[in-house]
Amino acid sequence: MKSLFKSKPKSPADVVRQTRILLVSLNGSGELRGAKRDEKMEELFKHIRELKVILYGSSESEPVSDACAQLTQEFFKENTLNLLIEFLPKLSLEARKDATQVVANLQRQQVQCRILASAYLEANLNLIDILASGYEVPDLALHYGSMLRECIRHQSVARYVLESEHLIKFFNYIQLPNFDIAADAMATFKELLTRHKSTVAGFLSKNYDWFFQEFNSKLLESESYITKRQAIKLLGDMLLERSNSSVMVRYVSSKDNLRILMNLLRESSKKIQMDAFHVFKLFAANQNKPPEIVNIFIANRSKLLQFLADLKMDREDEQFEEDKTHVVKEIAELKQVGSQVTGIEKCKA
């Protein structure tokens, strides 16, 4: 007889609706207390885990596209995403992990060839403010950071973060004493500056002065080996991107930037030296070098040529050798421009 009274399986939309009801009641006026609240929290955790299984599948089954579409449609029909993100601090660690994976997955789900998350977030940018500020809360930083990187997949969201007050805070987040949080912040920072080419190019052109002043002083000249290594690699990725060509020319026309790169070439770390070389070669390859750049190269020519002769990859790399040969030729053939330059001792490599 028991089989006659089995409850009907919940649809994906039902799971979302029940999750939303629980979030509202738990985040309400505080009427739920003690055992009753604990019971509701446990129920919420089970629902979030169920959402995750629908989206990701399980060890026994793959996710079903129709079920994912139903879940996604219901999630963005009302404010479930908003409620879940705001409630994250009150969840247990395991529930936070599941909620983070649910939010991340929803950024990729398509319903009738449309990514609903993009339009929803564009209309609810307050959620991005919560996520971007999450690096200031140690217990939540990695969860919010993971969500934010997925949200940055949407160009409108990336543009919002780039143009907001949040961006400048990343220069501090990247240097936080907690290694995991600092590394996560760098991962998000890199995503912001490399994913959407046209948006990034426009941002860098418009904000060149303050951005690279911060980038140079706080990251490239940081006392932290990890920070310097990650920053010089990111700088190379940005400057070598074709859409950033005008920014690259501007960067390699600065004697202050050249000084920083030449100092990075002197680092004891081979990895930093190699990444610095890939930026340094852009200064040498620039066919319209300003006179002060030319004169710095000439004043340091003998030491630079000796350094480059000794600079070798751990394994044979034809492209590196070709680049190095080109840089050596450029520096060796330079001729003095104008009067002698003074005060360049700091540039010596």
Secondary structure, DSSP 8 states (H G I E B T S, - for coil): -GGGG------HHHHHHHHHHHHHHHTSSS---HHHHHHHHHHHHHHHHHHHHHHH--SS----HHHHHHHHHHHTTTTHHHHHHHHGGGS-HHHHHHHHHHHHHHTT--BTTB-HHHHHHHH-THHHHHHHGGGGSTTTHHHHHHHHHHHTTSHHHHHHHHTSTHHHHHHHHTT-SSHHHHHHHHHHHHHHHHSSHHHHHHHHHHTHHHHHHHIIIIIIT-S-HHHHHHHHHHHHHHHTSGGGHHHHHHHTT-HHHHHHHHHHHT-S-HHHHHHHHHHHHHHHH-TT--HHHHHHHHHTHHHHHHHHHH---SS--HHHHHHHHHHHHHHHT----SS---S-GGG--
